[in-house]
Amino acid sequence: MECVVLYSMRQGAERAQVLEVYPRHKAYYEAFKADGGGLVALGPFPPNPVAGSMGLFTNREDAERFVASDPFVTEGLAEAHVLDWDPVRFPEA
């Protein structure tokens, strides 16, 4: 079953802190995907990165593995919640 990871920034997290950690987060997700991790999509809720973000994963195991080492989580900027997701797929137009 697919999973969604919802990130919420911890109270007091500032934009400058998020931007400082982002390069490590980016390097991490690129390596995770390159190593075959089931990451489908990942991104923030605009316009402010402190608003949080979400990720879509092909399975819970990969979602939990990703969160466990994500710099945003390990460096204390964000909390992550892994949720099972059972989407209805529509044909592309």
PDB file of N, CA, C and O in Angstrom, chain B, residues numbered from 101:
ATOM      1  N   MET B 101       0.846  -1.174   0.000  1.00  0.00           N
ATOM      2  CA  MET B 101       0.000   0.000   0.000  1.00  0.00           C
ATOM      3  C   MET B 101       0.892   1.238   0.000  1.00  0.00           C
ATOM      4  O   MET B 101       1.916   1.276   0.682  1.00  0.00           O
ATOM      5  N   GLU B 102       0.499   2.233  -0.760  1.00  0.00           N
ATOM      6  CA  GLU B 102       1.248   3.478  -0.798  1.00  0.00           C
ATOM      7  C   GLU B 102       1.122   4.206   0.537  1.00  0.00           C
ATOM      8  O   GLU B 102       0.204   3.956   1.318  1.00  0.00           O
ATOM      9  N   CYS B 103       2.061   5.104   0.775  1.00  0.00           N
ATOM     10  CA  CYS B 103       2.050   5.895   2.006  1.00  0.00           C
ATOM     11  C   CYS B 103       2.318   7.351   1.694  1.00  0.00           C
ATOM     12  O   CYS B 103       3.021   7.690   0.742  1.00  0.00           O
ATOM     13  N   VAL B 104       1.739   8.196   2.518  1.00  0.00           N
ATOM     14  CA  VAL B 104       1.998   9.629   2.477  1.00  0.00           C
ATOM     15  C   VAL B 104       2.724   9.981   3.770  1.00  0.00           C
ATOM     16  O   VAL B 104       2.367   9.508   4.849  1.00  0.00           O
ATOM     17  N   VAL B 105       3.737  10.810   3.641  1.00  0.00           N
ATOM     18  CA  VAL B 105       4.409  11.357   4.814  1.00  0.00           C
ATOM     19  C   VAL B 105       4.055  12.832   4.874  1.00  0.00           C
ATOM     20  O   VAL B 105       4.332  13.584   3.940  1.00  0.00           O
ATOM     21  N   LEU B 106       3.446  13.238   5.970  1.00  0.00           N
ATOM     22  CA  LEU B 106       3.128  14.650   6.186  1.00  0.00           C
ATOM     23  C   LEU B 106       4.136  15.223   7.169  1.00  0.00           C
ATOM     24  O   LEU B 106       4.286  14.740   8.291  1.00  0.00           O
ATOM     25  N   TYR B 107       4.812  16.252   6.723  1.00  0.00           N
ATOM     26  CA  TYR B 107       5.791  16.943   7.558  1.00  0.00           C
ATOM     27  C   TYR B 107       5.167  18.213   8.112  1.00  0.00           C
ATOM     28  O   TYR B 107       4.520  18.966   7.383  1.00  0.00           O
ATOM     29  N   SER B 108       5.362  18.446   9.389  1.00  0.00           N
ATOM     30  CA  SER B 108       5.003  19.738   9.972  1.00  0.00           C
ATOM     31  C   SER B 108       6.247  20.257  10.673  1.00  0.00           C
ATOM     32  O   SER B 108       6.929  19.525  11.391  1.00  0.00           O
ATOM     33  N   MET B 109       6.523  21.512  10.455  1.00  0.00           N
ATOM     34  CA  MET B 109       7.699  22.107  11.067  1.00  0.00           C
ATOM     35  C   MET B 109       7.409  22.346  12.546  1.00  0.00           C
ATOM     36  O   MET B 109       6.309  22.749  12.924  1.00  0.00           O
ATOM     37  N   ARG B 110       8.396  22.094  13.352  1.00  0.00           N
ATOM     38  CA  ARG B 110       8.248  22.294  14.796  1.00  0.00           C
ATOM     39  C   ARG B 110       8.061  23.775  15.099  1.00  0.00           C
ATOM     40  O   ARG B 110       8.607  24.641  14.416  1.00  0.00           O
ATOM     41  N   GLN B 111       7.289  24.041  16.125  1.00  0.00           N
ATOM     42  CA  GLN B 111       7.059  25.424  16.526  1.00  0.00           C
ATOM     43  C   GLN B 111       8.403  26.094  16.796  1.00  0.00           C
ATOM     44  O   GLN B 111       9.260  25.546  17.490  1.00  0.00           O
ATOM     45  N   GLY B 112       8.566  27.264  16.245  1.00  0.00           N
ATOM     46  CA  GLY B 112       9.806  28.004  16.406  1.00  0.00           C
ATOM     47  C   GLY B 112      10.781  27.820  15.256  1.00  0.00           C
ATOM     48  O   GLY B 112      11.765  28.553  15.157  1.00  0.00           O
ATOM     49  N   ALA B 113      10.519  26.839  14.375  1.00  0.00           N
ATOM     50  CA  ALA B 113      11.393  26.665  13.209  1.00  0.00           C
ATOM     51  C   ALA B 113      11.273  27.893  12.320  1.00  0.00           C
ATOM     52  O   ALA B 113      10.173  28.369  12.036  1.00  0.00           O
ATOM     53  N   GLU B 114      12.401  28.388  11.894  1.00  0.00           N
ATOM     54  CA  GLU B 114      12.413  29.590  11.074  1.00  0.00           C
ATOM     55  C   GLU B 114      12.856  29.260   9.660  1.00  0.00           C
ATOM     56  O   GLU B 114      13.549  28.273   9.416  1.00  0.00           O
ATOM     57  N   ARG B 115      12.439  30.107   8.742  1.00  0.00           N
ATOM     58  CA  ARG B 115      12.756  29.921   7.327  1.00  0.00           C
ATOM     59  C   ARG B 115      14.266  29.764   7.120  1.00  0.00           C
ATOM     60  O   ARG B 115      14.693  28.915   6.338  1.00  0.00           O
ATOM     61  N   ALA B 116      15.064  30.559   7.801  1.00  0.00           N
ATOM     62  CA  ALA B 116      16.519  30.491   7.641  1.00  0.00           C
ATOM     63  C   ALA B 116      17.060  29.121   8.050  1.00  0.00           C
ATOM     64  O   ALA B 116      17.985  28.610   7.418  1.00  0.00           O
ATOM     65  N   GLN B 117      16.498  28.527   9.093  1.00  0.00           N
ATOM     66  CA  GLN B 117      16.927  27.195   9.522  1.00  0.00           C
ATOM     67  C   GLN B 117      16.572  26.153   8.471  1.00  0.00           C
ATOM     68  O   GLN B 117      17.376  25.274   8.158  1.00  0.00           O
ATOM     69  N   VAL B 118      15.367  26.257   7.933  1.00  0.00           N
ATOM     70  CA  VAL B 118      14.928  25.314   6.900  1.00  0.00           C
ATOM     71  C   VAL B 118      15.856  25.412   5.694  1.00  0.00           C
ATOM     72  O   VAL B 118      16.283  24.392   5.153  1.00  0.00           O
ATOM     73  N   LEU B 119      16.164  26.622   5.275  1.00  0.00           N
ATOM     74  CA  LEU B 119      17.034  26.810   4.113  1.00  0.00           C
ATOM     75  C   LEU B 119      18.457  26.325   4.387  1.00  0.00           C
ATOM     76  O   LEU B 119      19.146  25.890   3.465  1.00  0.00           O
ATOM     77  N   GLU B 120      18.898  26.395   5.624  1.00  0.00           N
ATOM     78  CA  GLU B 120      20.230  25.898   5.981  1.00  0.00           C
ATOM     79  C   GLU B 120      20.301  24.375   5.895  1.00  0.00           C
ATOM     80  O   GLU B 120      21.303  23.828   5.432  1.00  0.00           O
ATOM     81  N   VAL B 121      19.256  23.693   6.332  1.00  0.00           N
ATOM     82  CA  VAL B 121      19.239  22.226   6.347  1.00  0.00           C
ATOM     83  C   VAL B 121      18.867  21.655   4.973  1.00  0.00           C
ATOM     84  O   VAL B 121      19.203  20.511   4.667  1.00  0.00           O
ATOM     85  N   TYR B 122      18.182  22.440   4.157  1.00  0.00           N
ATOM     86  CA  TYR B 122      17.671  21.936   2.880  1.00  0.00           C
ATOM     87  C   TYR B 122      18.730  21.248   2.011  1.00  0.00           C
ATOM     88  O   TYR B 122      18.423  20.193   1.456  1.00  0.00           O
ATOM     89  N   PRO B 123      19.951  21.768   1.854  1.00  0.00           N
ATOM     90  CA  PRO B 123      20.919  21.058   1.005  1.00  0.00           C
ATOM     91  C   PRO B 123      21.197  19.625   1.480  1.00  0.00           C
ATOM     92  O   PRO B 123      21.384  18.734   0.651  1.00  0.00           O
ATOM     93  N   ARG B 124      21.227  19.393   2.782  1.00  0.00           N
ATOM     94  CA  ARG B 124      21.426  18.035   3.302  1.00  0.00           C
ATOM     95  C   ARG B 124      20.200  17.171   3.033  1.00  0.00           C
ATOM     96  O   ARG B 124      20.322  15.993   2.698  1.00  0.00           O
ATOM     97  N   HIS B 125      19.026  17.759   3.182  1.00  0.00           N
ATOM     98  CA  HIS B 125      17.772  17.057   2.881  1.00  0.00           C
ATOM     99  C   HIS B 125      17.730  16.665   1.399  1.00  0.00           C
ATOM    100  O   HIS B 125      17.367  15.538   1.060  1.00  0.00           O
ATOM    101  N   LYS B 126      18.102  17.599   0.524  1.00  0.00           N
ATOM    102  CA  LYS B 126      18.091  17.343  -0.923  1.00  0.00           C
ATOM    103  C   LYS B 126      19.077  16.231  -1.288  1.00  0.00           C
ATOM    104  O   LYS B 126      18.739  15.327  -2.051  1.00  0.00           O
ATOM    105  N   ALA B 127      20.284  16.297  -0.748  1.00  0.00           N
ATOM    106  CA  ALA B 127      21.274  15.248  -1.011  1.00  0.00           C
ATOM    107  C   ALA B 127      20.757  13.899  -0.517  1.00  0.00           C
ATOM    108  O   ALA B 127      20.968  12.873  -1.163  1.00  0.00           O
ATOM    109  N   TYR B 128      20.084  13.906   0.625  1.00  0.00           N
ATOM    110  CA  TYR B 128      19.540  12.670   1.184  1.00  0.00           C
ATOM    111  C   TYR B 128      18.456  12.089   0.293  1.00  0.00           C
ATOM    112  O   TYR B 128      18.493  10.896  -0.008  1.00  0.00           O
ATOM    113  N   TYR B 129      17.481  12.903  -0.143  1.00  0.00           N
ATOM    114  CA  TYR B 129      16.408  12.328  -0.955  1.00  0.00           C
ATOM    115  C   TYR B 129      16.902  11.911  -2.327  1.00  0.00           C
ATOM    116  O   TYR B 129      16.388  10.946  -2.893  1.00  0.00           O
ATOM    117  N   GLU B 130      17.883  12.608  -2.877  1.00  0.00           N
ATOM    118  CA  GLU B 130      18.437  12.184  -4.169  1.00  0.00           C
ATOM    119  C   GLU B 130      19.142  10.835  -4.042  1.00  0.00           C
ATOM    120  O   GLU B 130      18.982   9.971  -4.904  1.00  0.00           O
ATOM    121  N   ALA B 131      19.919  10.647  -2.978  1.00  0.00           N
ATOM    122  CA  ALA B 131      20.601   9.372  -2.751  1.00  0.00           C
ATOM    123  C   ALA B 131      19.603   8.258  -2.454  1.00  0.00           C
ATOM    124  O   ALA B 131      19.769   7.134  -2.928  1.00  0.00           O
ATOM    125  N   PHE B 132      18.578   8.559  -1.679  1.00  0.00           N
ATOM    126  CA  PHE B 132      17.545   7.572  -1.347  1.00  0.00           C
ATOM    127  C   PHE B 132      16.880   7.061  -2.620  1.00  0.00           C
ATOM    128  O   PHE B 132      16.711   5.854  -2.795  1.00  0.00           O
ATOM    129  N   LYS B 133      16.509   7.967  -3.498  1.00  0.00           N
ATOM    130  CA  LYS B 133      15.855   7.593  -4.758  1.00  0.00           C
ATOM    131  C   LYS B 133      16.825   6.823  -5.648  1.00  0.00           C
ATOM    132  O   LYS B 133      16.448   5.812  -6.240  1.00  0.00           O
ATOM    133  N   ALA B 134      18.067   7.288  -5.748  1.00  0.00           N
ATOM    134  CA  ALA B 134      19.067   6.621  -6.590  1.00  0.00           C
ATOM    135  C   ALA B 134      19.350   5.198  -6.116  1.00  0.00           C
ATOM    136  O   ALA B 134      19.682   4.326  -6.919  1.00  0.00           O
ATOM    137  N   ASP B 135      19.217   4.964  -4.805  1.00  0.00           N
ATOM    138  CA  ASP B 135      19.445   3.632  -4.247  1.00  0.00           C
ATOM    139  C   ASP B 135      18.219   2.729  -4.340  1.00  0.00           C
ATOM    140  O   ASP B 135      18.211   1.632  -3.781  1.00  0.00           O
ATOM    141  N   GLY B 136      17.181   3.185  -5.045  1.00  0.00           N
ATOM    142  CA  GLY B 136      16.002   2.358  -5.247  1.00  0.00           C
ATOM    143  C   GLY B 136      14.906   2.544  -4.227  1.00  0.00           C
ATOM    144  O   GLY B 136      13.947   1.772  -4.206  1.00  0.00           O
ATOM    145  N   GLY B 137      15.024   3.553  -3.378  1.00  0.00           N
ATOM    146  CA  GLY B 137      13.966   3.822  -2.402  1.00  0.00           C
ATOM    147  C   GLY B 137      12.672   4.188  -3.102  1.00  0.00           C
ATOM    148  O   GLY B 137      12.692   4.824  -4.156  1.00  0.00           O
ATOM    149  N   GLY B 138      11.552   3.796  -2.529  1.00  0.00           N
ATOM    150  CA  GLY B 138      10.246   3.980  -3.155  1.00  0.00           C
ATOM    151  C   GLY B 138       9.671   5.374  -3.020  1.00  0.00           C
ATOM    152  O   GLY B 138       8.495   5.533  -2.692  1.00  0.00           O
ATOM    153  N   LEU B 139      10.478   6.372  -3.268  1.00  0.00           N
ATOM    154  CA  LEU B 139      10.030   7.759  -3.222  1.00  0.00           C
ATOM    155  C   LEU B 139       9.431   8.130  -4.571  1.00  0.00           C
ATOM    156  O   LEU B 139      10.091   8.011  -5.603  1.00  0.00           O
ATOM    157  N   VAL B 140       8.168   8.585  -4.563  1.00  0.00           N
ATOM    158  CA  VAL B 140       7.464   8.956  -5.794  1.00  0.00           C
ATOM    159  C   VAL B 140       7.487  10.463  -5.993  1.00  0.00           C
ATOM    160  O   VAL B 140       7.755  10.941  -7.095  1.00  0.00           O
ATOM    161  N   ALA B 141       7.210  11.205  -4.945  1.00  0.00           N
ATOM    162  CA  ALA B 141       7.157  12.670  -5.028  1.00  0.00           C
ATOM    163  C   ALA B 141       7.404  13.237  -3.638  1.00  0.00           C
ATOM    164  O   ALA B 141       7.146  12.588  -2.624  1.00  0.00           O
ATOM    165  N   LEU B 142       7.915  14.472  -3.618  1.00  0.00           N
ATOM    166  CA  LEU B 142       8.238  15.118  -2.356  1.00  0.00           C
ATOM    167  C   LEU B 142       8.227  16.615  -2.589  1.00  0.00           C
ATOM    168  O   LEU B 142       8.741  17.083  -3.605  1.00  0.00           O
ATOM    169  N   GLY B 143       7.651  17.379  -1.665  1.00  0.00           N
ATOM    170  CA  GLY B 143       7.693  18.821  -1.851  1.00  0.00           C
ATOM    171  C   GLY B 143       6.981  19.594  -0.765  1.00  0.00           C
ATOM    172  O   GLY B 143       6.185  19.049  -0.001  1.00  0.00           O
ATOM    173  N   PRO B 144       7.296  20.910  -0.715  1.00  0.00           N
ATOM    174  CA  PRO B 144       6.727  21.785   0.306  1.00  0.00           C
ATOM    175  C   PRO B 144       5.358  22.320  -0.091  1.00  0.00           C
ATOM    176  O   PRO B 144       4.947  22.247  -1.249  1.00  0.00           O
ATOM    177  N   PHE B 145       4.673  22.855   0.901  1.00  0.00           N
ATOM    178  CA  PHE B 145       3.440  23.596   0.655  1.00  0.00           C
ATOM    179  C   PHE B 145       3.823  25.069   0.543  1.00  0.00           C
ATOM    180  O   PHE B 145       4.211  25.680   1.538  1.00  0.00           O
ATOM    181  N   PRO B 146       3.719  25.650  -0.658  1.00  0.00           N
ATOM    182  CA  PRO B 146       4.120  27.048  -0.841  1.00  0.00           C
ATOM    183  C   PRO B 146       3.154  27.983  -0.115  1.00  0.00           C
ATOM    184  O   PRO B 146       2.049  27.570   0.237  1.00  0.00           O
ATOM    185  N   PRO B 147       3.540  29.199   0.107  1.00  0.00           N
ATOM    186  CA  PRO B 147       4.755  29.843  -0.393  1.00  0.00           C
ATOM    187  C   PRO B 147       5.916  29.766   0.586  1.00  0.00           C
ATOM    188  O   PRO B 147       7.037  30.120   0.222  1.00  0.00           O
ATOM    189  N   ASN B 148       5.688  29.319   1.806  1.00  0.00           N
ATOM    190  CA  ASN B 148       6.711  29.371   2.837  1.00  0.00           C
ATOM    191  C   ASN B 148       7.106  27.956   3.229  1.00  0.00           C
ATOM    192  O   ASN B 148       6.234  27.167   3.594  1.00  0.00           O
ATOM    193  N   PRO B 149       8.400  27.599   3.167  1.00  0.00           N
ATOM    194  CA  PRO B 149       8.789  26.231   3.510  1.00  0.00           C
ATOM    195  C   PRO B 149       8.470  25.844   4.950  1.00  0.00           C
ATOM    196  O   PRO B 149       8.445  24.657   5.273  1.00  0.00           O
ATOM    197  N   VAL B 150       8.227  26.809   5.809  1.00  0.00           N
ATOM    198  CA  VAL B 150       7.869  26.502   7.191  1.00  0.00           C
ATOM    199  C   VAL B 150       6.426  26.001   7.277  1.00  0.00           C
ATOM    200  O   VAL B 150       6.005  25.511   8.325  1.00  0.00           O
ATOM    201  N   ALA B 151       5.662  26.119   6.183  1.00  0.00           N
ATOM    202  CA  ALA B 151       4.275  25.645   6.154  1.00  0.00           C
ATOM    203  C   ALA B 151       4.187  24.125   6.161  1.00  0.00           C
ATOM    204  O   ALA B 151       3.104  23.578   6.371  1.00  0.00           O
ATOM    205  N   GLY B 152       5.297  23.429   5.935  1.00  0.00           N
ATOM    206  CA  GLY B 152       5.303  21.976   5.926  1.00  0.00           C
ATOM    207  C   GLY B 152       5.451  21.422   4.526  1.00  0.00           C
ATOM    208  O   GLY B 152       5.593  22.166   3.555  1.00  0.00           O
ATOM    209  N   SER B 153       5.417  20.099   4.439  1.00  0.00           N
ATOM    210  CA  SER B 153       5.578  19.441   3.146  1.00  0.00           C
ATOM    211  C   SER B 153       5.010  18.034   3.232  1.00  0.00           C
ATOM    212  O   SER B 153       4.551  17.592   4.285  1.00  0.00           O
ATOM    213  N   MET B 154       5.053  17.345   2.106  1.00  0.00           N
ATOM    214  CA  MET B 154       4.600  15.958   2.102  1.00  0.00           C
ATOM    215  C   MET B 154       5.409  15.146   1.109  1.00  0.00           C
ATOM    216  O   MET B 154       6.009  15.686   0.179  1.00  0.00           O
ATOM    217  N   GLY B 155       5.414  13.855   1.321  1.00  0.00           N
ATOM    218  CA  GLY B 155       6.069  12.928   0.416  1.00  0.00           C
ATOM    219  C   GLY B 155       5.140  11.771   0.117  1.00  0.00           C
ATOM    220  O   GLY B 155       4.311  11.391   0.944  1.00  0.00           O
ATOM    221  N   LEU B 156       5.285  11.224  -1.055  1.00  0.00           N
ATOM    222  CA  LEU B 156       4.507  10.060  -1.475  1.00  0.00           C
ATOM    223  C   LEU B 156       5.484   8.912  -1.710  1.00  0.00           C
ATOM    224  O   LEU B 156       6.486   9.067  -2.409  1.00  0.00           O
ATOM    225  N   PHE B 157       5.183   7.766  -1.123  1.00  0.00           N
ATOM    226  CA  PHE B 157       6.055   6.598  -1.195  1.00  0.00           C
ATOM    227  C   PHE B 157       5.271   5.381  -1.672  1.00  0.00           C
ATOM    228  O   PHE B 157       4.058   5.297  -1.485  1.00  0.00           O
ATOM    229  N   THR B 158       5.975   4.446  -2.285  1.00  0.00           N
ATOM    230  CA  THR B 158       5.322   3.245  -2.805  1.00  0.00           C
ATOM    231  C   THR B 158       4.937   2.263  -1.705  1.00  0.00           C
ATOM    232  O   THR B 158       4.085   1.401  -1.919  1.00  0.00           O
ATOM    233  N   ASN B 159       5.562   2.385  -0.515  1.00  0.00           N
ATOM    234  CA  ASN B 159       5.246   1.451   0.568  1.00  0.00           C
ATOM    235  C   ASN B 159       5.655   2.049   1.915  1.00  0.00           C
ATOM    236  O   ASN B 159       6.466   2.974   1.980  1.00  0.00           O
ATOM    237  N   ARG B 160       5.086   1.511   2.970  1.00  0.00           N
ATOM    238  CA  ARG B 160       5.320   2.020   4.328  1.00  0.00           C
ATOM    239  C   ARG B 160       6.769   1.821   4.764  1.00  0.00           C
ATOM    240  O   ARG B 160       7.352   2.706   5.390  1.00  0.00           O
ATOM    241  N   GLU B 161       7.349   0.683   4.445  1.00  0.00           N
ATOM    242  CA  GLU B 161       8.727   0.408   4.863  1.00  0.00           C
ATOM    243  C   GLU B 161       9.679   1.500   4.368  1.00  0.00           C
ATOM    244  O   GLU B 161      10.497   2.008   5.134  1.00  0.00           O
ATOM    245  N   ASP B 162       9.569   1.856   3.090  1.00  0.00           N
ATOM    246  CA  ASP B 162      10.438   2.903   2.551  1.00  0.00           C
ATOM    247  C   ASP B 162      10.113   4.261   3.160  1.00  0.00           C
ATOM    248  O   ASP B 162      11.020   5.051   3.422  1.00  0.00           O
ATOM    249  N   ALA B 163       8.847   4.541   3.388  1.00  0.00           N
ATOM    250  CA  ALA B 163       8.468   5.817   3.999  1.00  0.00           C
ATOM    251  C   ALA B 163       9.072   5.939   5.394  1.00  0.00           C
ATOM    252  O   ALA B 163       9.628   6.981   5.739  1.00  0.00           O
ATOM    253  N   GLU B 164       8.969   4.899   6.185  1.00  0.00           N
ATOM    254  CA  GLU B 164       9.511   4.933   7.543  1.00  0.00           C
ATOM    255  C   GLU B 164      11.036   4.994   7.531  1.00  0.00           C
ATOM    256  O   GLU B 164      11.641   5.680   8.355  1.00  0.00           O
ATOM    257  N   ARG B 165      11.651   4.275   6.598  1.00  0.00           N
ATOM    258  CA  ARG B 165      13.112   4.301   6.479  1.00  0.00           C
ATOM    259  C   ARG B 165      13.589   5.696   6.082  1.00  0.00           C
ATOM    260  O   ARG B 165      14.598   6.183   6.592  1.00  0.00           O
ATOM    261  N   PHE B 166      12.854   6.334   5.166  1.00  0.00           N
ATOM    262  CA  PHE B 166      13.207   7.678   4.728  1.00  0.00           C
ATOM    263  C   PHE B 166      13.140   8.664   5.896  1.00  0.00           C
ATOM    264  O   PHE B 166      14.081   9.418   6.141  1.00  0.00           O
ATOM    265  N   VAL B 167      12.031   8.645   6.600  1.00  0.00           N
ATOM    266  CA  VAL B 167      11.820   9.578   7.710  1.00  0.00           C
ATOM    267  C   VAL B 167      12.885   9.399   8.794  1.00  0.00           C
ATOM    268  O   VAL B 167      13.339  10.379   9.385  1.00  0.00           O
ATOM    269  N   ALA B 168      13.278   8.170   9.053  1.00  0.00           N
ATOM    270  CA  ALA B 168      14.219   7.889  10.141  1.00  0.00           C
ATOM    271  C   ALA B 168      15.562   8.590   9.972  1.00  0.00           C
ATOM    272  O   ALA B 168      16.248   8.858  10.959  1.00  0.00           O
ATOM    273  N   SER B 169      15.946   8.891   8.729  1.00  0.00           N
ATOM    274  CA  SER B 169      17.243   9.525   8.492  1.00  0.00           C
ATOM    275  C   SER B 169      17.152  10.867   7.788  1.00  0.00           C
ATOM    276  O   SER B 169      18.180  11.432   7.413  1.00  0.00           O
ATOM    277  N   ASP B 170      15.959  11.388   7.601  1.00  0.00           N
ATOM    278  CA  ASP B 170      15.795  12.676   6.927  1.00  0.00           C
ATOM    279  C   ASP B 170      16.369  13.791   7.807  1.00  0.00           C
ATOM    280  O   ASP B 170      15.975  13.921   8.966  1.00  0.00           O
ATOM    281  N   PRO B 171      17.293  14.597   7.275  1.00  0.00           N
ATOM    282  CA  PRO B 171      17.878  15.671   8.076  1.00  0.00           C
ATOM    283  C   PRO B 171      16.863  16.636   8.690  1.00  0.00           C
ATOM    284  O   PRO B 171      17.104  17.153   9.781  1.00  0.00           O
ATOM    285  N   PHE B 172      15.750  16.889   8.029  1.00  0.00           N
ATOM    286  CA  PHE B 172      14.750  17.769   8.634  1.00  0.00           C
ATOM    287  C   PHE B 172      14.236  17.183   9.944  1.00  0.00           C
ATOM    288  O   PHE B 172      13.925  17.922  10.879  1.00  0.00           O
ATOM    289  N   VAL B 173      14.146  15.868  10.012  1.00  0.00           N
ATOM    290  CA  VAL B 173      13.672  15.197  11.226  1.00  0.00           C
ATOM    291  C   VAL B 173      14.818  15.016  12.218  1.00  0.00           C
ATOM    292  O   VAL B 173      14.685  15.352  13.395  1.00  0.00           O
ATOM    293  N   THR B 174      15.944  14.484  11.742  1.00  0.00           N
ATOM    294  CA  THR B 174      17.052  14.184  12.655  1.00  0.00           C
ATOM    295  C   THR B 174      17.668  15.437  13.269  1.00  0.00           C
ATOM    296  O   THR B 174      18.242  15.378  14.356  1.00  0.00           O
ATOM    297  N   GLU B 175      17.551  16.574  12.574  1.00  0.00           N
ATOM    298  CA  GLU B 175      18.092  17.824  13.111  1.00  0.00           C
ATOM    299  C   GLU B 175      17.039  18.627  13.873  1.00  0.00           C
ATOM    300  O   GLU B 175      17.283  19.765  14.275  1.00  0.00           O
ATOM    301  N   GLY B 176      15.862  18.021  14.068  1.00  0.00           N
ATOM    302  CA  GLY B 176      14.857  18.594  14.948  1.00  0.00           C
ATOM    303  C   GLY B 176      13.991  19.703  14.385  1.00  0.00           C
ATOM    304  O   GLY B 176      13.310  20.392  15.144  1.00  0.00           O
ATOM    305  N   LEU B 177      13.999  19.895  13.070  1.00  0.00           N
ATOM    306  CA  LEU B 177      13.173  20.954  12.491  1.00  0.00           C
ATOM    307  C   LEU B 177      11.746  20.518  12.211  1.00  0.00           C
ATOM    308  O   LEU B 177      10.829  21.339  12.238  1.00  0.00           O
ATOM    309  N   ALA B 178      11.548  19.231  11.943  1.00  0.00           N
ATOM    310  CA  ALA B 178      10.224  18.775  11.514  1.00  0.00           C
ATOM    311  C   ALA B 178       9.818  17.499  12.230  1.00  0.00           C
ATOM    312  O   ALA B 178      10.651  16.707  12.671  1.00  0.00           O
ATOM    313  N   GLU B 179       8.520  17.330  12.329  1.00  0.00           N
ATOM    314  CA  GLU B 179       7.922  16.065  12.739  1.00  0.00           C
ATOM    315  C   GLU B 179       7.320  15.451  11.493  1.00  0.00           C
ATOM    316  O   GLU B 179       6.807  16.165  10.631  1.00  0.00           O
ATOM    317  N   ALA B 180       7.377  14.143  11.392  1.00  0.00           N
ATOM    318  CA  ALA B 180       6.840  13.466  10.217  1.00  0.00           C
ATOM    319  C   ALA B 180       5.839  12.409  10.660  1.00  0.00           C
ATOM    320  O   ALA B 180       6.064  11.683  11.629  1.00  0.00           O
ATOM    321  N   HIS B 181       4.737  12.337   9.936  1.00  0.00           N
ATOM    322  CA  HIS B 181       3.687  11.366  10.220  1.00  0.00           C
ATOM    323  C   HIS B 181       3.477  10.521   8.972  1.00  0.00           C
ATOM    324  O   HIS B 181       3.162  11.045   7.904  1.00  0.00           O
ATOM    325  N   VAL B 182       3.652   9.207   9.113  1.00  0.00           N
ATOM    326  CA  VAL B 182       3.487   8.272   8.001  1.00  0.00           C
ATOM    327  C   VAL B 182       2.059   7.746   8.035  1.00  0.00           C
ATOM    328  O   VAL B 182       1.603   7.208   9.044  1.00  0.00           O
ATOM    329  N   LEU B 183       1.367   7.910   6.920  1.00  0.00           N
ATOM    330  CA  LEU B 183      -0.030   7.482   6.808  1.00  0.00           C
ATOM    331  C   LEU B 183      -0.195   6.550   5.618  1.00  0.00           C
ATOM    332  O   LEU B 183       0.285   6.847   4.524  1.00  0.00           O
ATOM    333  N   ASP B 184      -0.872   5.423   5.826  1.00  0.00           N
ATOM    334  CA  ASP B 184      -1.221   4.568   4.690  1.00  0.00           C
ATOM    335  C   ASP B 184      -2.178   5.330   3.794  1.00  0.00           C
ATOM    336  O   ASP B 184      -2.993   6.125   4.262  1.00  0.00           O
ATOM    337  N   TRP B 185      -2.067   5.074   2.500  1.00  0.00           N
ATOM    338  CA  TRP B 185      -2.887   5.801   1.527  1.00  0.00           C
ATOM    339  C   TRP B 185      -3.379   4.815   0.484  1.00  0.00           C
ATOM    340  O   TRP B 185      -2.588   4.086  -0.114  1.00  0.00           O
ATOM    341  N   ASP B 186      -4.666   4.795   0.271  1.00  0.00           N
ATOM    342  CA  ASP B 186      -5.292   3.886  -0.689  1.00  0.00           C
ATOM    343  C   ASP B 186      -5.981   4.726  -1.762  1.00  0.00           C
ATOM    344  O   ASP B 186      -7.196   4.920  -1.711  1.00  0.00           O
ATOM    345  N   PRO B 187      -5.214   5.226  -2.735  1.00  0.00           N
ATOM    346  CA  PRO B 187      -5.779   6.162  -3.707  1.00  0.00           C
ATOM    347  C   PRO B 187      -6.654   5.484  -4.752  1.00  0.00           C
ATOM    348  O   PRO B 187      -6.490   4.305  -5.069  1.00  0.00           O
ATOM    349  N   VAL B 188      -7.571   6.254  -5.265  1.00  0.00           N
ATOM    350  CA  VAL B 188      -8.331   5.872  -6.454  1.00  0.00           C
ATOM    351  C   VAL B 188      -7.599   6.513  -7.624  1.00  0.00           C
ATOM    352  O   VAL B 188      -7.374   7.723  -7.623  1.00  0.00           O
ATOM    353  N   ARG B 189      -7.230   5.725  -8.611  1.00  0.00           N
ATOM    354  CA  ARG B 189      -6.498   6.239  -9.776  1.00  0.00           C
ATOM    355  C   ARG B 189      -7.465   6.463 -10.928  1.00  0.00           C
ATOM    356  O   ARG B 189      -8.339   5.638 -11.195  1.00  0.00           O
ATOM    357  N   PHE B 190      -7.298   7.584 -11.601  1.00  0.00           N
ATOM    358  CA  PHE B 190      -8.111   7.926 -12.759  1.00  0.00           C
ATOM    359  C   PHE B 190      -7.239   7.892 -14.002  1.00  0.00           C
ATOM    360  O   PHE B 190      -6.063   8.251 -13.943  1.00  0.00           O
ATOM    361  N   PRO B 191      -7.800   7.466 -15.126  1.00  0.00           N
ATOM    362  CA  PRO B 191      -7.001   7.472 -16.353  1.00  0.00           C
ATOM    363  C   PRO B 191      -6.639   8.903 -16.735  1.00  0.00           C
ATOM    364  O   PRO B 191      -7.418   9.835 -16.532  1.00  0.00           O
ATOM    365  N   GLU B 192      -5.439   9.055 -17.291  1.00  0.00           N
ATOM    366  CA  GLU B 192      -5.030  10.380 -17.747  1.00  0.00           C
ATOM    367  C   GLU B 192      -5.837  10.769 -18.970  1.00  0.00           C
ATOM    368  O   GLU B 192      -6.153   9.931 -19.815  1.00  0.00           O
ATOM    369  N   ALA B 193      -6.162  12.035 -19.054  1.00  0.00           N
ATOM    370  CA  ALA B 193      -6.966  12.531 -20.181  1.00  0.00           C
ATOM    371  C   ALA B 193      -6.113  12.708 -21.408  1.00  0.00           C
ATOM    372  O   ALA B 193      -6.615  13.117 -22.455  1.00  0.00           O
TER     373      ALA B 193
END
